[in-house]
Amino acid sequence: MANTKSAKKAVRKIETRTAQNKVHRTRMRNEVRRVEEAIAAGDQDQAAAAMKLAEPLIARVGQTSIIHKNTASRKISRLTKRVKAMSAGT
């Protein structure tokens, strides 16, 4: 248990930051899931639209160190590749 005033404040800040990070991570995962569902359904327009929303979210989450920046780049790259492959296949 935190004893000093500064340690108690640090605990409060960590709780706030953790809650905020959880919101951002969940939102990112939901957007990624929407892209993957559109790809699975074979709906190219919906996949492209979902990717347009997901890409900046993934980048922002990577930029703020909620996930590692290379992980964010990899997710964006692989999703973009899969969406583009749909247009090539059609």
Buried (B, 14 or more C-beta within 10 A) or exposed (E): EEEEEEEEEEEEEEEEEEEEBEEBEEBBBEBBEBBBEBBEEEBBEBBBBBBEEBBEBBBBBBEEEBBEEEEBEBBBEEBBEBBBEBEEEE
